[in-house]
Amino acid sequence: MRRHAPRPTIRRVTGPDRITIVIADDHRAFGEALQFALDKEPDLEVVGVLTDGEAAVELASVRAPDVALIDLQMPGVGGLEASRRIRRASPETAVVILTGTEDRLAIGRAVQAGAHGFLRKTEAVVDLAEAVRRAHRGEALNPKDEIEVALRRLRRRREADGDIARRLERLTPREVEVLQLMADGLPSDRIAAELELSKHTLRTHVQNILTKLGVHSKLDAIVMAIRFGTVRTAEVVDLAEPPADEDPRLRRERGD
């Protein structure tokens, strides 16, 4: 039997002076707990609890809530894309990004996506309720210096990413083939046989790859190439943060 996705919880506004809120979080229990807590506030009214960004955008375009509380990490349309689309569909809606992580660049990304601020899910309910009120008044939720630092770090990350992309463009088609087979997990002898190369020629290609990319290990080269789409992998890899054994020079270049 085909299973249907749970229907979003949508409520009718009961007070004209209340601040209306839409909540989007792929963990329904969290969204409903947040709704229960915020509805206790006399001036707040949760009008929708949804489990994905697409549904949040659709509801915001119809209901134009005063505030949208959007989870940063959701499958499909994530929090940042949802924020951008909500702001286009309903310019009067203030968006607040929620997250359970300690992403150091998330504040900058949230601001650039049009959000009024960035809050961690561990905030006390009373603080979150006050943040909703402040967002509704058009106030920034994060300290100015914190936002400026995050934006500077984000600019440095993007500049470093541009440099890395240029390095990857220097790879020859043969070197990309070698890198792809490395990403596929093939051992050196299999790669050499697959591409009809001698072991010496393969070692030369690998050394050229490491030199052009400015890294010291095959793993660093593979991670870099996957992250920028130069090679593909069948596995789902989270590359939002660099691996622990990544070349420290890459971290310094990005400002991490």
BELFENWO-V523940 format. One record per backbone hydrogen bond with DSSP energy under -1.0 kcal/mol. NH is the residue of the N-H (numbers start at 1). CO is the residue of the C=O. E is the energy in kcal/mol with one decimal. If there is no record, write none. Layout:
BEGIN
NH/CO/E, NH/CO/E
END
This chain:
BEGIN
9/49/-2.1, 11/47/-1.7, 18/15/-1.5, 19/43/-3.4, 21/45/-2.3, 22/67/-2.1, 23/48/-2.9, 24/69/-2.7, 25/50/-2.4, 31/27/-2.0, 32/28/-2.8, 33/29/-2.1, 34/30/-2.5, 35/31/-2.2, 36/32/-2.5, 37/33/-2.0, 38/34/-2.7, 39/35/-2.5, 41/38/-1.7, 44/41/-1.5, 45/19/-2.5, 47/21/-2.9, 49/9/-3.3, 50/23/-3.1, 56/52/-1.5, 57/53/-2.4, 58/54/-2.1, 59/55/-2.6, 60/56/-2.6, 61/57/-2.1, 62/58/-1.1, 63/59/-3.5, 64/60/-2.0, 67/20/-2.2, 68/94/-2.8, 69/22/-3.2, 70/96/-2.7, 71/24/-2.4, 72/98/-3.0, 79/72/-2.1, 82/78/-2.6, 83/79/-2.2, 84/80/-2.2, 85/81/-2.4, 86/82/-2.8, 87/83/-2.3, 88/84/-1.5, 89/85/-2.5, 90/86/-3.3, 93/90/-2.4, 94/66/-2.8, 96/68/-3.0, 97/117/-2.3, 98/70/-3.2, 99/119/-1.6, 109/105/-2.2, 110/106/-2.8, 111/107/-2.4, 112/108/-2.4, 113/109/-1.5, 114/111/-1.7, 115/110/-2.4, 116/95/-3.1, 119/97/-3.2, 121/99/-2.6, 123/120/-1.9, 128/124/-2.4, 129/125/-2.8, 130/126/-1.8, 131/127/-2.1, 132/128/-2.1, 133/129/-1.8, 134/130/-2.5, 135/131/-2.7, 136/132/-2.2, 137/133/-1.6, 138/135/-1.3, 139/134/-2.7, 141/116/-1.8, 147/143/-2.2, 148/144/-2.5, 149/145/-2.3, 150/146/-2.1, 151/147/-2.6, 152/148/-2.2, 153/149/-2.5, 154/150/-2.2, 155/151/-2.3, 156/152/-2.4, 157/153/-2.5, 158/154/-2.3, 159/155/-2.4, 160/156/-2.6, 161/157/-2.6, 162/158/-2.1, 163/159/-1.8, 164/160/-2.5, 165/161/-2.6, 166/162/-1.8, 167/163/-1.9, 168/164/-2.3, 169/165/-1.7, 170/167/-1.2, 171/168/-1.4, 176/172/-2.3, 177/173/-2.0, 178/174/-2.3, 179/175/-2.5, 180/176/-2.6, 181/177/-2.2, 182/178/-2.1, 183/179/-2.4, 184/180/-1.7, 185/182/-1.4, 186/181/-2.1, 191/187/-2.3, 192/188/-2.7, 193/189/-2.0, 194/190/-2.8, 195/191/-2.3, 197/192/-2.9, 202/198/-2.4, 203/199/-2.4, 204/200/-2.0, 205/201/-2.3, 206/202/-2.6, 207/203/-2.5, 208/204/-2.4, 209/205/-2.3, 210/206/-2.3, 211/207/-2.4, 212/208/-2.7, 213/209/-2.2, 214/210/-1.1, 215/210/-2.0, 221/217/-1.7, 222/218/-2.8, 223/219/-2.9, 224/220/-2.3, 225/221/-2.3, 226/222/-2.6, 227/223/-2.5, 228/224/-1.6, 229/226/-1.3, 230/225/-2.0, 231/225/-1.2, 246/243/-1.8, 250/247/-1.4, 251/247/-1.0, 252/248/-2.2, 253/249/-2.2, 254/250/-1.6, 256/251/-2.4
END
